[in-house]
Amino acid sequence: MSNYDKVKIVVVGDSGVGKTSAVYLICNNQPLTSTAWTVGASLEVKLHEYKEGTPQQKSYFVDLWDIGGSSSHENTRPVFYNGVNGIILVHDLNNRKSEVNLHRWIMEILNRDSGKGNQSSDEDFDPEQFAGSSHIPIFVIGTKADTGDGVRQRSALSRATSIADECGADEIFINCLDIKAFAPGSTSAVKLSRFFDRVIERRFHPDHSHSYYDRRKLWPQAPRIFSDE
Ligand SMILES: Nc1nc2c(ncn2[C@@H]2O[C@H](COP(=O)(O)OP(=O)(O)OP(=O)(O)O)[C@@H](O)[C@H]2O)c(=O)[nH]1
């Protein structure tokens, strides 16, 4: 197998929101027809072309760690958060609570070393501090855009209430069962590719990534909390 450099991205969100379905679609370019609860975590790998079409183009492996959302596994999950280079937050567009709960998922990743796990409350979450202290790129996926009226309701919400906006992250709404959800050139595919580029840039070319963080007015003095730096 080719020896490409790789980055690690964890995919988190409540049980049943569609993490496994989204990861499968991203890595296999086809929808998953039958799913089961993810126990622990499962790993899918995508070969990504960094800065495709430019002289800097290079292939990298993107490891997508699909973390089981069941609360019964929360004590064992922190082991999967070591050396994380990026985070994909997944919520069900027809289940507003699943978006609110993403605060807890972020706190679980932040607290992985403290033993607090998922016991943090929504009130503990300070997106500015989170983004500033970790500098970890985040991407948000809203699933089940094909069902209910979740997309309409979600679009009507003020931007201030969106987790993506709180974290300075890009966001897409998709139907994970649609083979065209990440069709080449589509908005979703372009945003996802840009996110992978950011994760790779920050891990392997940190000198080039300042403009991204400057734009988001992050907190430069904050301690670095993730270990692989
Ligand atoms: N209609 C529709 N169904 C979806 C979509 N995404 C996921 N599903 C369905 O939702 C159910 C749960 O999907 P999973 O991908 O297993 O959810 P998960 O987040 O990985 O769940 P856990 O493994 O328990 O953490 C499955 O029946 C999927 O087929 C979507 O965009 N549209």
PDBQT file of the ligand as one rigid body, heavy atoms in Angstrom, charges set to zero:
ROOT
HETATM    1  N1  LIG A 301     -33.896   9.231   4.986  1.00  0.00    +0.000 N 
HETATM    2  C1  LIG A 301     -32.661   9.281   5.507  1.00  0.00    +0.000 A 
HETATM    3  N2  LIG A 301     -32.261   8.330   6.369  1.00  0.00    +0.000 NA
HETATM    4  C2  LIG A 301     -30.986   8.421   6.857  1.00  0.00    +0.000 A 
HETATM    5  C3  LIG A 301     -30.114   9.471   6.498  1.00  0.00    +0.000 A 
HETATM    6  N3  LIG A 301     -28.948   9.296   7.161  1.00  0.00    +0.000 NA
HETATM    7  C4  LIG A 301     -29.091   8.172   7.893  1.00  0.00    +0.000 A 
HETATM    8  N4  LIG A 301     -30.318   7.638   7.716  1.00  0.00    +0.000 N 
HETATM    9  C5  LIG A 301     -30.854   6.439   8.378  1.00  0.00    +0.000 C 
HETATM   10  O1  LIG A 301     -30.820   6.643   9.779  1.00  0.00    +0.000 OA
HETATM   11  C6  LIG A 301     -30.542   5.431  10.458  1.00  0.00    +0.000 C 
HETATM   12  C7  LIG A 301     -29.323   5.619  11.376  1.00  0.00    +0.000 C 
HETATM   13  O2  LIG A 301     -28.192   5.876  10.584  1.00  0.00    +0.000 OA
HETATM   14  P1  LIG A 301     -26.689   5.547  11.067  1.00  0.00    +0.000 P 
HETATM   15  O3  LIG A 301     -25.797   6.001   9.978  1.00  0.00    +0.000 OA
HETATM   16  O4  LIG A 301     -26.564   4.135  11.508  1.00  0.00    +0.000 OA
HETATM   17  O5  LIG A 301     -26.587   6.489  12.363  1.00  0.00    +0.000 OA
HETATM   18  P2  LIG A 301     -25.329   6.673  13.378  1.00  0.00    +0.000 P 
HETATM   19  O6  LIG A 301     -25.271   8.113  13.710  1.00  0.00    +0.000 OA
HETATM   20  O7  LIG A 301     -24.092   6.053  12.796  1.00  0.00    +0.000 OA
HETATM   21  O8  LIG A 301     -25.829   5.830  14.644  1.00  0.00    +0.000 OA
HETATM   22  P3  LIG A 301     -24.943   5.118  15.829  1.00  0.00    +0.000 P 
HETATM   23  O9  LIG A 301     -24.115   4.050  15.193  1.00  0.00    +0.000 OA
HETATM   24  O10 LIG A 301     -25.967   4.558  16.775  1.00  0.00    +0.000 OA
HETATM   25  O11 LIG A 301     -24.121   6.181  16.484  1.00  0.00    +0.000 OA
HETATM   26  C8  LIG A 301     -30.319   4.375   9.376  1.00  0.00    +0.000 C 
HETATM   27  O12 LIG A 301     -31.539   3.673   9.196  1.00  0.00    +0.000 OA
HETATM   28  C9  LIG A 301     -29.999   5.196   8.123  1.00  0.00    +0.000 C 
HETATM   29  O13 LIG A 301     -30.367   4.550   6.916  1.00  0.00    +0.000 OA
HETATM   30  C10 LIG A 301     -30.588  10.482   5.574  1.00  0.00    +0.000 A 
HETATM   31  O14 LIG A 301     -29.907  11.458   5.222  1.00  0.00    +0.000 OA
HETATM   32  N5  LIG A 301     -31.864  10.331   5.116  1.00  0.00    +0.000 N 
ENDROOT
TORSDOF 0
